[in-house]
Amino acid sequence: MATVKGDVHDIGKNIVGVVLQCNNYEVIDLGVMVPCDRILAAAKEHGVDMIGLSGLITPSLDEMVFVAREMQRTGFDIPLLIGGATTSKTHTAVKIEPGYKNNQVVYVLDASRAVGVVSQLLSETDRDGFVESTKAEYVKVREAYGKGNSAPRSSLAEARANKFKIDFAAEPPVAPSFLGLKTFTPYDLHDLADHIDWTPFFATWELAGKYPAILEDEIVGEAATDLFKDAQAMLAQILEEKWFTASGVVGFWPANATDDDDIELYTDESRTKVLARFQTLRQQMKKPRGR
């Protein structure tokens, strides 16, 4: 198992390794930034049952494609597991699997799925059925990808007729306390820190789950808690030492819809002088009436 060349992220990979080891699987962890030739050489040296590739950043996707093709070229015949925050079932089915035909490529969504995937691939009774169903699923994924977005669309006239109609007389909008621009400089960093959404932070580190529940997760809870403590310590240092300042700006102007799809902003409530015009696109995906 390895994080591919060009990528230094390993928290997700490490969790997968721990989960597999806890279920009595031997894991050879090659670490991060591992080039293809080293991965394949280690696989041959240890006679492994399968190879697992991990990656967090977008360039890792191309490296995984390269590794799969090299496995095909050099005659490997073992399963290839793909995982990491930047990976997906679609990318695996469309870009990786077609380059490796000697055995099955499997996208592993997260650490909780790893044991099930590995056990089925190694099972004499379950393997063939699992591989067959995975291949069939990836064929459907490729077909759907090839068709693109085939959802029904309305004509432009139909979409315009179906636009949401607002009764401003019945529900008049509340006027803002000011018109024009208002700046906030500097803005209180402590206030911003109180509103941080930590869920994307954990996702960036390949830890799947919503904050704060992720801290109690059976699989990633310990790693998430350690990571959160480190982040809190750095955040406290940032606030204490004022590493940077924050500024913000908001603006309110009178506005009207015009020409079906556009929005005009005006300099004042007289609405005689146009300040700006936003030309927008009407949503033409089929929607229920009034949506």
LUMTILO-630610 format. One record per residue: x, y, z of N, C-alpha, C, O in turn. Coordinates in steps of 0.001 Angstrom, whole numbers, padded with zeros to 6 digits, always signed. Example, Ala and Ser with C-alpha at 12.3 -4.5 7.8 and 13.67 -1.06 7.14 Angstrom:
2
+013190-005690+007800+012300-004500+007800+013200-003300+007800+014236-003319+008465 +012850-002250+007080+013670-001060+007140+012900+000030+007870+013409+001138+008039 
This chain:
291
+000848-001176+000000+000000+000000+000000+000891+001235+000000+001919+001268+000676 +000484+002267-000776+001332+003442-000884+000517+004650-001320-000484+004524-002025 +000968+005833-000882+000503+007080-001469+001384+007338-002687+002610+007304-002586 +000772+007592-003822+001511+007624-005082+002454+008822-005175+002374+009768-004391 +003340+008750-006148+004344+009795-006375+003685+011161-006523+002670+011307-007204 +004282+012161-005871+003775+013521-005958+002795+013895-004870+002330+015034-004823 +002467+012951-003987+001454+013194-002954+002024+012809-001590+002568+011718-001422 +001896+013715-000618+002483+013470+000703+001430+013140+001760+001771+012986+002933 +000174+013031+001373-000890+012814+002353-001023+011331+002686-001021+010479+001798 -001137+011042+003970-001152+009625+004340-002097+009261+005479-002124+008104+005897 -002867+010208+005990-003728+009877+007131-004743+008808+006746-004908+007819+007460 -005428+009006+005614-006416+008019+005184-005797+006660+004940-006348+005635+005341 -004644+006653+004276-003939+005395+004012-003564+004701+005317-003707+003485+005451 -003086+005480+006265-002680+004898+007545-003863+004272+008278-003730+003222+008906 -005016+004923+008193-006205+004378+008852-006620+003063+008203-006967+002104+008892 -006582+003023+006869-006901+001775+006164-005951+000673+006607-006370-000460+006845 -004664+001008+006717-003684+000016+007141-003971-000525+008527-003885-001730+008760 -004313+000366+009447-004616-000058+010820-005850-000952+010846-005867-001981+011520 -006885-000549+010103-008122-001337+010073-007852-002736+009526-008348-003722+010072 -007074-002826+008459-006763-004138+007885-005924-004980+008844-006163-006178+008996 -004951-004355+009484-004110-005093+010428-004914-005591+011622-004654-006674+012146 -005887-004798+012049-006742-005218+013163-007613-006412+012784-008142-007108+013650 -007753-006638+011482-008518-007793+011006-007597-008894+010477-007991-009718+009651 -006350-008880+010982-005381-009956+010734-004850-010015+009306-004442-011077+008836 -004853-008877+008615-004217-008819+007307-002832-008193+007454-002658-007225+008194 -001865-008742+006757-000520-008165+006769-000465-007026+005757-000843-007193+004597 +000002-005884+006201+000060-004699+005350+001504-004235+005218+002196-004041+006218 +001950-004062+003994+003277-003503+003733+003068-002066+003283+002651-001813+002152 +003358-001134+004168+003115+000288+003908+004403+000926+003405+005393+001005+004131 +004380+001377+002162+005570+001977+001555+005678+003471+001828+006680+004092+001473 +004655+004056+002456+004732+005470+002800+004136+006371+001735+003187+006000+001044 +004715+007574+001611+004186+008587+000695+005200+008884-000403+006366+008497-000323 +004718+009587-001439+005586+009983-002552+006298+008773-003168+007484+008844-003491 +005573+007673-003326+006205+006430-003781+006068+006304-005300+004948+006275-005809 +007172+006229-006028+007100+006098-007485+006610+004718-007900+006673+003761-007127 +006129+004634-009110+005539+003401-009618+006507+002227-009557+006130+001137-009129 +007749+002437-009980+008688+001316-010033+008944+000722-008654+009134-000487-008522 +008948+001566-007629+009156+001055-006276+007944+000266-005791+008094-000750-005111 +006743+000730-006139+005529+000012-005751+005523-001386-006358+005265-002372-005667 +005806-001462-007644+005758-002754-008330+006888-003671-007874+006705-004883-007755 +008058-003084-007621+009183-003899-007146+008880-004496-005777+009170-005667-005529 +008294-003688-004884+007952-004184-003550+006873-005256-003626+006904-006227-002870 +005917-005082-004537+004854-006074-004691+005427-007420-005124+004999-008466-004637 +006391-007391-006035+007030-008638-006475+007885-009239-005371+007873-010450-005153 +008623-008387-004678+009521-008872-003627+008765-009594-002525+009218-010626-002031 +007614-009054-002136+006869-009620-001015+005772-010586-001454+005121-011204-000611 +005563-010721-002751+004524-011627-003230+003149-011269-002709+002428-012135-002213 +002779-010009-002814+001537-009524-002205+000309-010060-002939+000383-010467-004098 -000815-010050-002234-002077-010501-002814-002774-009403-003596-003567-009686-004494 -002484-008143-003260-003084-007016-003972-002300-005757-003662-001510-005718-002718 -002526-004722-004469-001868-003428-004295-002933-002381-004006-003994-002373-004630 -002643-001500-003056-003545-000399-002741-002863+000928-002990-001757+001160-002503 -003515+001810-003750-002976+003137-004048-003847+004198-003400-005075+004116-003431 -003195+005202-002811-003915+006286-002156-003441+007621-002706-002292+007764-003125 -004346+008600-002698-003979+009936-003149-005013+010952-002726-006205+010652-002652 -004548+012156-002448-005445+013223-002004-005566+014344-003027-006628+014953-003154 -004488+014623-003758-004494+015747-004686-004772+015269-006108-004560+014102-006436 -005248+016184-006943-005672+015830-008299-004583+015160-009138-004888+014191-009833 -003323+015627-009112-002300+014944-009918-002134+013466-009579-001630+012695-010394 -002555+013070-008382-002460+011656-008000-003302+010776-008912-002978+009607-009120 -004379+011330-009457-005254+010541-010320-004509+010053-011557-004637+008892-011947 -003734+010938-012172-002964+010541-013355-001896+009514-012998-001619+008601-013775 -001301+009669-011825-000273+008714-011406-000880+007331-011184-000245+006321-011486 -002096+007279-010663-002767+005996-010473-003054+005327-011811-002913+004112-011946 -003456+006119-012795-003670+005582-014140-002374+004987-014676-002377+003913-015279 -001273+005688-014453+000033+005215-014918+000419+003906-014236+000900+002983-014894 +000214+003820-012932+000555+002591-012207-000258+001415-012739+000279+000325-012936 -001548+001634-012971-002401+000559-013492-001899+000069-014848-001851-001135-015098 -001531+000992-015713-001042+000604-017039+000296-000126-016948+000561-001051-017717 +001130+000293-016009+002407-000394-015820+002190-001799-015263+002922-002724-015617 +001204-001967-014404+000878-003304-013912+000457-004199-015069+000830-005371-015123 -000316-003650-015987-000738-004417-017159+000465-004743-018046+000625-005877-018498 +001298-003749-018287+002436-003925-019192+003440-004941-018666+004029-005702-019434 +003630-004946-017347+004642-005821-016756+004082-007165-016302+004797-007959-015690 +002811-007427-016596+002256-008757-016370+001736-009049-014981+001625-010219-014613 +001414-008050-014200+000825-008302-012882-000562-008910-013045-001266-008630-014015 -000944-009747-012081-002267-010373-012103-002812-010449-010681-003148-011526-010187 -002895-009290-010034-003453-009183-008689-004390-007981-008661-004239-007071-009475 -005356-007956-007739-006281-006820-007674-005559-005513-007350-004517-005498-006695 -006141-004429-007826-005631-003084-007562-006728-002288-006870-007814-002109-007421 -006442-001810-005656-007407-001024-004888-007073+000457-005012-005907+000844-004954 -008101+001279-005183-007943+002721-005361-008714+003439-004261-009883+003138-004022 -008059+004394-003588-008743+005144-002543-008104+006499-002319-007009+006777-002808 -008803+007337-001575-008309+008680-001290-009354+009717-001632-010256+009468-002432 -009227+010889-001019-010262+011914-001142-010483+012386-002569-011602+012747-002931 -009440+012389-003382-009595+012901-004748-010111+011847-005718-010482+012169-006846 -010136+010586-005285-010560+009504-006175-012082+009374-006175-012771+009951-005334 -012586+008609-007132-014027+008393-007219-014293+007108-007991-013416+006585-008680 -015507+006615-007864-015896+005427-008623-015871+005725-010118-015471+004882-010920 -016303+006936-010487-016328+007298-011904-014925+007327-012490-014690+006767-013561 -013991+007972-011802-012621+008037-012318-012007+006642-012389-011300+006314-013341 -012281+005831-011384-011749+004471-011384-012281+003676-012566-011525+002984-013248 -013583+003777-012807-014207+003005-013884-013824+003523-015267-013628+002738-016195 -013719+004842-015403-013491+005443-016722-012018+005507-017086-011652+005267-018237 -011167+005829-016113-009764+006096-016425-008804+004973-016016-007824+004714-016714 -009079+004310-014897-008095+003360-014365-008371+001931-014816-007476+001271-015344 -009595+001441-014616-009888+000041-014924-009598-000342-016377-009070-001428-016614 -009922+000509-017360-009642+000107-018750-008163-000139-019038-007830-000825-020005 -007277+000409-018217-005852+000223-018445-005267-001003-017778-004091-001313-017969 -006080-001712-016991-005576-002898-016285-006601-004016-016403-007592-004038-015672 -006364-004937-017318-007321-005997-017612-006947-007339-016987-007757-008266-016985 -005730-007450-016456-005285-008749-015943-006011-009167-014672-006101-010355-014366 -006526-008194-013937-007244-008483-012704-008179-007313-012428-008314-006416-013261 -008823-007316-011268-009862-006330-011009-009322-005080-010315-008520-005164-009386 -009780-003921-010786-009549-002650-010109-010798-002339-009291-011915-002449-009795 -010611-001951-008023-011755-001695-007148-011579-000346-006459-010547-000078-005842 -012588+000486-006571-012610+001755-005840-013120+001495-004429-014193+000919-004248 -012349+001920-003425-012719+001741-002020-013089+003110-001457-012237+003991-001346 -014336+003280-001107-014852+004592-000720-014152+005160+000505-013758+006327+000506 -013992+004350+001547-013325+004818+002757-012815+003618+003546-012994+002470+003140 -012177+003902+004676-011534+002847+005459-012523+001786+005931-012161+000618+006077 -013760+002186+006168-014743+001233+006679-015090+000151+005657-015593-000911+006024 -014823+000418+004367-015145-000561+003318-013969-001479+002994-014139-002486+002306 -012785-001139+003483-011576-001843+003055-011612-003329+003398-011280-004168+002560 -012008-003658+004615-011999-005057+005036-012957-005886+004187-012623-006997+003775 -014135-005354+003927-015101-006082+003112-014597-006339+001708-014771-007432+001170 -013967-005326+001109-013436-005482-000248-012319-006515-000273-012309-007408-001120 -011381-006392+000658-010239-007310+000686-010693-008744+000947-010217-009678+000301 -011609-008914+001889-012057-010268+002225-012750-010936+001043-012579-012135+000823 -013527-010176+000286-014207-010755-000874-013228-011083-001996-013382-012093-002683 -012228-010235-002179-011244-010501-003226-010379-011717-002909-009867-012368-003820 -010215-012026-001628-009392-013169-001231-010208-014433-000984-009642-015507-000781 -011522-014312-000999-012389-015453-000712-012553-016345-001943-012867-015856-003029 -012343-017639-001776-012516-018572-002885-013975-018673-003311-014271-018959-004471 -014882-018437-002374-016307-018577-002685-016947-017267-003139-017898-017287-003921 -016442-016133-002662-017085-014849-002948-016410-014052-004062-017015-013150-004641 -015153-014388-004359-014373-013540-005251-015006-013390-006633-015176-012270-007115 -015352-014490-007266-015851-014417-008645-017118-013573-008735-017270-012767-009653 -018016-013759-007788-019253-012984-007800-019000-011506-007572-019623-010653-008205 -018075-011207-006656-017749-009810-006368-017112-009141-007581-017469-008016-007932 -016175-009828-008217-015505-009269-009398-016503-009067-010531-016484-008040-011208 -017368-010048-010732-018352-009943-011812-019288-008758-011594-019573-008005-012526 -019766-008596-010361-020683-007489-010079-019972-006143-010180-020565-005158-010622 -018700-006099-009771-017936-004854-009865-017708-004470-011316-017862-003306-011687 -017341-005445-012137-017141-005175-013565-018427-004659-014202-018405-003698-014971 -019544-005302-013879-020826-004888-014452-021188-003474-014007-021704-002676-014789 -020910-003178-012739-021202-001838-012223-020361-000784-012937-020866+000286-013274 -019079-001080-013170-018194-000111-013812-018556+000086-015285-018361+001171-015833 -019079-000956-015922-019560-000797-017299-020699+000224-017330-020742+001086-018208 -021614+000122-016377-022730+001071-016308-022233+002483-016018-022752+003454-016569 -021229+002594-015155-020666+003911-014840-020062+004537-016094-020255+005724-016355 -019330+003733-016869-018719+004258-018100-019783+004649-019122-019653+005664-019806 -020826+003846-019220-021899+004170-020161-022584+005476-019770-022866+006318-020623 -022847+005638-018480-023483+006869-018011-022572+008068-018239-023027+009146-018619 -021286+007864-018003-020322+008944-018216-020261+009329-019691-020168+010509-020029 -020315+008325-020565-020253+008592-021994-021466+009344-022509-021365+010126-023454 -022607+009108-021889-023830+009791-022314-023885+011226-021811-024631+012051-022340 -023088+011520-020781-023137+012856-020205-024424+013055-019440-025079+012091-019041 -024781+014297-019241-026003+014621-018507-027191+014513-019453-027441+015409-020260 -027918+013411-019343-029034+013162-020254-030387+013499-019633-031427+013081-020141 -030373+014250-018538-031632+014622-017896-032466+015473-018853-031912+016277-019602 -033780+015306-018838-034634+016068-019760-034532+017568-019514-034388+018018-018377 -034608+018328-020599-034488+019778-020517-035724+020450-021101-036367+019937-022017 -036031+021599-020547-037116+022422-021068-036569+023345-022140-035373+023631-022177 -037453+023809-023012-037050+024868-023930-036862+026145-023122-037334+026243-021990 -036174+027121-023702-035953+028378-022990-037284+029054-022667-037456+029609-021582 -038221+029004-023610-039530+029621-023378-040264+028925-022232-040890+029584-021402 -040185+027587-022187-040835+026837-021105-040194+027152-019763-040889+027314-018760 -038867+027238-019744-038161+027531-018496-038523+028924-017986-038719+029122-016787 -038610+029878-018899-038977+031239-018489-040403+031286-017958-040688+031990-016989 -041298+030534-018595-042690+030515-018145-042825+029849-016777-043775+030113-016039 -041866+028984-016446-041921+028226-015197-041140+028899-014069-040960+028307-013004 -040680+030118-014290-039870+030786-013272-040678+031020-011998-041907+031099-012022 -039964+031126-010906-040601+031349-009612-041178+032758-009567-040476+033734-009832 -042444+032856-009233-043121+034157-009213-043285+034623-007768-043871+033933-006933 -042756+035801-007502-042774+036356-006146-043844+037438-006053-043909+038334-006894 -044668+037346-005038-045688+038370-004795-045126+039370-003785-045282+039208-002574 -044466+040409-004312-043836+041385-003423-044868+042199-002649-044572+042715-001571 -046078+042316-003196-047115+043062-002484-047548+042316-001229-047791+042920-000184 -047642+040997-001347-048057+040190-000198-046930+040041+000817-047167+040014+002025 -045703+039945+000314-044546+039781+001198-043454+040762+000788-042487+040371+000134 -043596+042016+001158-042593+043015+000768-041240+042716+001405-041174+042398+002592 -040162+042813+000631-038833+042536+001185-038429+043587+002214-038816+044751+002115 -037656+043164+003189-037176+044081+004228-036018+044897+003666-035061+044336+003131 -036102+046206+003785-035037+047072+003271-033809+046970+004173-033949+046923+005395 -032610+046936+003592-031394+046898+004416-031206+048215+005161-031830+049224+004830 -030350+048193+006156-030121+049390+006970-029282+050427+006244-029189+051568+006697 -028667+050054+005121-027872+051002+004337-027846+050546+002889-028110+049380+002597 -027530+051461+001982-027314+051144+000576-025864+051439+000218-025227+052305+000818 -025354+050714-000763-023963+050887-001152-023061+049908-000437-023508+048863+000037 -021780+050254-000361-020778+049363+000218-020529+049660+001687-020629+050801+002139 -020203+048604+002419-019772+048756+003800-018620+047794+004035-018718+046606+003726 -017539+048308+004579-016355+047475+004810-016187+047171+006289-016621+047930+007155 -015546+046044+006551-015232+045619+007916-013724+045377+007967-013245+044326+007541 -012978+046353+008491-011518+046262+008512-010974+046841+009809-011251+047999+010123 -010210+046068+010569-010063+044609+010432-011244+043899+011081-011903+044450+011962 -011504+042685+010642-012587+041904+011231-012010+040999+012314-010903+040479+012176 -012759+040818+013379-012291+040058+014540-012043+038588+014171-012974+037860+013827 -010782+038168+014247-010443+036785+013905-011089+035784+014855-011441+034677+014447 -011243+036165+016108-011877+035256+017069-013320+034960+016655-013798+033835+016796 -013998+035973+016150-015373+035777+015695-015405+034832+014496-016267+033956+014416 -014465+035009+013565-014395+034106+012412-014091+032680+012854-014674+031727+012336 -013182+032536+013808-012799+031200+014275-013984+030455+014869-014080+029233+014752 -014884+031189+015505-016062+030556+016107-017015+029991+015061-017881+029178+015387 -016863+030414+013806-017790+029986+012758-017137+029060+011735-017692+028847+010657 -015981+028513+012050-015318+027591+011122-016127+026304+010999-016545+025724+012001 -016341+025868+009768-016972+024574+009503-015846+023548+009387-015114+023543+008397 -015703+022693+010378-014567+021776+010432-014753+020532+009572-013786+019806+009340 -015953+020267+009096-016175+019057+008295-015314+019031+007030-014685+018006+006767 -015253+020112+006227-014361+020087+005058-012889+019940+005437-012103+019374+004676 -012517+020446+006607-011133+020300+007070-010772+018822+007195-009715+018399+006728 -011641+018042+007821-011363+016613+007974-011395+015902+006619-010609+014985+006380 -012294+016319+005741-012365+015698+004415-011067+015918+003647-010628+015039+002905 -010452+017082+003820-009184+017371+003153-008098+016396+003587-007188+016078+002821 -008205+015930+004817-007234+014969+005346-007714+013526+005181-007228+012621+005860 -008670+013319+004274-009181+011980+003954-009879+011313+005132-009881+010086+005235 -010465+012101+006013-011222+011554+007131-012699+011853+006883-013134+013002+006958 -013455+010807+006589-014854+010979+006212-015741+011028+007448-015665+010155+008313 -016577+012050+007523-017510+012177+008632-017780+013634+008938-016994+014511+008576 -018888+013891+009605-019267+015257+009943-018785+015612+011346-018843+014801+012270 -018313+016838+011476-017911+017344+012782-019159+017785+013545-020033+018402+012936 -019291+017500+014851-018288+016898+015736-018389+015374+015872-017590+014761+016580 -019378+014756+015192-019577+013311+015354-018347+012517+014942-018112+011425+015459 -017558+013056+014014-016387+012325+013534-015388+012053+014652-014627+011089+014578 -015382+012883+015679-014443+012697+016787-014760+011438+017590-013907+010930+018318 -015987+010937+017456-016398+009731+018179-016519+008528+017253-016968+007464+017677 -016123+008687+015993-016261+007603+015021-015394+006408+015414-014256+006576+015852 -015940+005200+015253-015225+003993+015666-013946+003777+014867-012971+003233+015384 -013951+004204+013609-012806+003925+012740-011815+005083+012718-010619+004878+012925 -012302+006297+012470-011389+007430+012291-011393+008383+013479-010701+009401+013455 -012161+008067+014515-012306+008989+015639-011001+009377+016306-010778+010551+016600 -010134+008401+016547-008871+008692+017233-007980+009595+016384-007414+010568+016884 -007858+009265+015090-007038+010090+014198-007636+011481+014048-006906+012471+014017 -008972+011561+013954-009628+012860+013820-009422+013711+015065-009211+014919+014964 -009481+013091+016232-009292+013830+017482-007877+014381+017584-007684+015533+017973 -006890+013566+017239-005498+014030+017270-005290+015180+016287-004636+016172+016608 -005851+015036+015092-005716+016079+014083-006400+017362+014538-005879+018458+014329 -007561+017227+015157-008309+018393+015624-007546+019129+016724-007545+020359+016768 -006901+018378+017607-006100+019006+018662-004953+019813+018061-004679+020932+018494 -004288+019241+017064-003200+019966+016398-003722+021229+015724-003092+022285+015791 -004880+021112+015073-005458+022267+014386-005852+023351+015380-005651+024538+015122 -006411+022945+016512-006805+023919+017527-005592+024637+018106-005644+025836+018381 -004501+023899+018290-003281+024514+018813-002735+025541+017829-002326+026631+018228 -002729+025195+016542-002244+026147+015540-003178+027343+015432-002719+028477+015291 -004480+027103+015497-005440+028194+015419-005264+029155+016595-005326+030372+016424 -005045+028601+017786-004826+029446+018961-003578+030305+018785-003559+031473+019173 -002542+029721+018200-001311+030478+017950-001546+031582+016925-001035+032692+017069 -002319+031272+015893-002642+032273+014871-003363+033463+015494-003048+034617+015202 -004334+033169+016357-005112+034236+016986-004266+035038+017965-004365+036264+018022 -003439+034349+018730-002625+035016+019744-001568+035910+019111-001349+037035+019559 -000914+035406+018070+000184+036139+017455-000260+037003+016276+000548+037716+015681 -001550+036936+015944-002115+037749+014859-001304+037588+013573-000735+038544+013046 -001271+036350+013092-000501+036054+011886-001002+036838+010681-000222+037172+009789 -002289+037130+010651-002841+037887+009530-004075+038644+010000-004558+038439+011113 -004572+039514+009144-005796+040254+009434-006856+039864+008410-006546+039390+007317 -008090+040071+008784-009207+039748+007892-010008+041011+007611-010234+041832+008500 -010428+041152+006370-011274+042270+005973-012473+041727+005205-012402+040667+004583 -013553+042457+005259-014744+042041+004529-015461+043235+003942-015285+044367+004394 -016262+042977+002940-017054+044039+002328-018390+043464+001881-018448+042369+001320 -019457+044205+002133-020788+043813+001670-021419+045016+000984-021039+046159+001237 -022374+044751+000126-023034+045846-000571-024491+045545-000842-024860+044403-001119 -025325+046581-000759-026751+046456-001071-027138+047551-002055-026761+048710-001885 -027894+047178-003087-028401+048148-004044-029823+047760-004447-030167+046578-004441 -030635+048730-004791-031949+048405-005359-031759+047601-006645-030820+047850-007401 -032642+046645-006891-032475+045777-008057-033829+045381-008619-034826+045310-007900 -033840+045127-009919-035035+044631-010600-034645+043525-011567-033554+043543-012138 -035545+042562-011748-035381+041603-012837-035785+042289-014131-036719+043092-014152 -035078+041972-015212-035389+042598-016491-035104+041634-017632-034202+040803-017532 -035852+041737-018698-035661+040894-019887-035632+039409-019532-034821+038654-020069 -036501+039000-018645-036695+037593-018263-035573+037003-017416-035842+036370-016395 -034320+037200-017823-033238+036463-017176-032200+037340-016481-031359+036820-015747 -032236+038646-016689-031170+039507-016189-031594+040266-014934-032777+040354-014606 -030594+040810-014245-030825+041581-013021-030105+042913-013157-028909+042951-013446 -030832+044006-012948-030231+045334-012980-030102+045887-011571-031018+045771-010756 -028944+046495-011294-028725+047211-010041-028782+048702-010324-028358+049161-011384 -029319+049466-009349-029469+050908-009525-028701+051654-008441-028451+051128-007357 -028337+052885-008759-027528+053669-007824-028307+054085-006585-027724+054250-005513 -029628+054257-006722-030439+054665-005566-031871+054190-005771-032187+053533-006763 -032726+054534-004819-034099+054042-004841-034939+054628-005967-036021+054114-006251 -034471+055690-006614-035227+056223-007749-035209+055260-008933-036086+055307-009796 -034203+054389-008966-034054+053350-009993-034050+053942-011404-034609+053366-012338 -033417+055083-011534-033332+055729-012842-031968+055535-013496-031857+055578-014721 -030937+055324-012692-029586+055157-013232-029097+053737-012949-029004+053313-011797 -028787+053012-014024-028332+051621-013886-026870+051598-013454-026010+052196-014102 -026602+050910-012367-025233+050767-011872-024532+049581-012527-023360+049670-012894 -025247+048478-012671-024668+047271-013267-025798+046366-013733-026943+046502-013302 -025456+045446-014616-026444+044493-015131-025817+043102-015119-024765+042878-015719 -026466+042186-014439-026004+040802-014390-026803+039984-015398-028026+039880-015298 -026109+039410-016359-026761+038567-017360-026640+037115-016913-025547+036548-016904 -027754+036527-016548-027748+035182-015983-028337+034185-016978-028966+034567-017965 -028124+032913-016701-028654+031838-017536-029874+031232-016858-029851+030955-015658 -030915+031030-017610-032120+030402-017078-031902+028895-016960-031456+028257-017913 -032211+028331-015807-032079+026895-015588-033091+026153-016461-034299+026350-016327 -032587+025292-017363-033472+024592-018288-033664+023116-017962-034312+022398-018723 -033108+022650-016839-033405+021288-016417-034879+021208-016040-035434+022147-015470 -035503+020088-016360-036914+019919-016047-037142+020045-014541-036505+019353-013747 -038048+020927-014164-038350+021169-012758-039863+021128-012552-040627+021338-013493 -040295+020855-011312-041730+020960-011027-042204+022393-011231-041396+023321-011241 -043486+022571-011391-044058+023889-011609-043640+024850-010498-043761+024538-009314 -043146+026027-010900-042758+027045-009938-041378+026868-009353-041005+027597-008434 -040590+025899-009868-039245+025672-009342-038194+026114-010357-036997+026001-010094 
